[in-house]
Amino acid sequence: MARRCELTGKGPIKGSKIWRSGKPKKLGGIGTHVTAITKRRFLPNLQRVKAVVNGEVRYIRVAASAIKKGLVVKPPKRTWKAVAEPSKTA
């Protein structure tokens, strides 16, 4: 399953983690130095929500930012109750 928002199209992006050693100058050291740069991925904050899509209710994976923007149309709440089956005591 792709890590991609179904509404905005947000997906993973590439970046890097920078490793530094040394004490910063403002803390009394001689400065920090980069010792390694490793690749990493920044993943979108995907949430599985129930939404109305093309007139039908289904689960979709959307980014949290899309939910905050109001792009997700939530389905109406159910107001009816399930009918209880009659007990067989005969």
C-alpha positions as CSV (number, residue, x, y, z in Angstrom):
1,M,0.0,0.0,0.0
2,A,1.5,3.3,-1.0
3,R,2.1,6.0,1.6
4,R,0.3,8.6,-0.3
5,C,-2.7,10.8,0.6
6,E,-5.7,10.1,-1.6
7,L,-6.9,13.7,-1.6
8,T,-3.8,15.9,-1.7
9,G,-1.3,13.4,-3.2
10,K,1.3,14.0,-0.4
11,G,3.9,11.3,-0.3
12,P,7.3,10.6,1.2
13,I,10.1,13.0,0.5
14,K,13.8,12.6,0.8
15,G,16.1,14.3,3.2
16,S,19.1,13.8,5.4
17,K,20.1,13.4,9.0
18,I,23.2,15.5,9.8
19,W,25.5,14.1,12.6
20,R,27.6,16.7,14.4
21,S,30.3,16.4,17.0
22,G,32.0,19.0,19.2
23,K,30.8,21.7,21.5
24,P,29.2,24.8,20.1
25,K,31.2,28.1,20.3
26,K,28.4,29.8,22.2
27,L,28.7,27.1,24.9
28,G,32.5,27.6,25.2
29,G,33.7,25.1,22.7
30,I,35.7,25.4,19.5
31,G,32.6,24.7,17.3
32,T,30.7,21.7,15.9
33,H,31.8,19.7,12.9
34,V,29.7,17.5,10.6
35,T,30.9,13.9,10.9
36,A,28.3,12.1,8.7
37,I,25.2,12.7,6.6
38,T,22.8,9.8,6.3
39,K,19.8,9.6,4.0
40,R,16.3,9.4,5.4
41,R,12.6,9.7,4.4
42,F,10.1,12.1,5.8
43,L,6.7,10.3,5.7
44,P,3.3,12.1,5.6
45,N,1.0,11.9,8.7
46,L,-1.6,9.5,7.1
47,Q,-4.8,8.7,8.9
48,R,-7.4,6.1,8.0
49,V,-10.8,7.9,8.1
50,K,-14.3,7.1,7.0
51,A,-15.5,9.5,4.3
52,V,-18.0,10.1,1.6
53,V,-16.4,9.5,-1.8
54,N,-18.5,9.6,-5.0
55,G,-21.7,9.2,-3.0
56,E,-20.6,6.1,-1.1
57,V,-19.0,5.8,2.4
58,R,-15.6,4.1,2.5
59,Y,-12.3,4.3,4.3
60,I,-9.6,6.4,2.8
61,R,-6.0,7.2,3.8
62,V,-5.5,11.0,4.0
63,A,-3.0,13.3,5.5
64,A,-3.8,15.0,8.8
65,S,-3.4,18.4,7.1
66,A,-6.2,17.5,4.7
67,I,-8.5,16.7,7.6
68,K,-7.6,20.0,9.3
69,K,-8.3,21.9,6.1
70,G,-11.8,20.3,5.9
71,L,-11.2,18.4,2.7
72,V,-12.7,15.2,4.1
73,V,-16.5,14.9,4.0
74,K,-17.6,12.8,7.0
75,P,-20.6,10.5,6.6
76,P,-23.8,11.2,8.5
77,K,-24.3,9.5,11.8
78,R,-26.6,6.4,11.9
79,T,-29.8,7.2,13.6
80,W,-31.6,3.8,13.3
81,K,-31.0,0.9,15.7
82,A,-30.5,-2.7,14.7
83,V,-33.6,-4.8,15.0
84,A,-33.2,-7.4,17.8
85,E,-34.0,-11.0,16.7
86,P,-37.0,-12.6,18.5
87,S,-35.9,-15.3,21.0
88,K,-36.9,-18.9,20.2
89,T,-38.5,-20.2,23.4
90,A,-41.2,-22.4,21.9
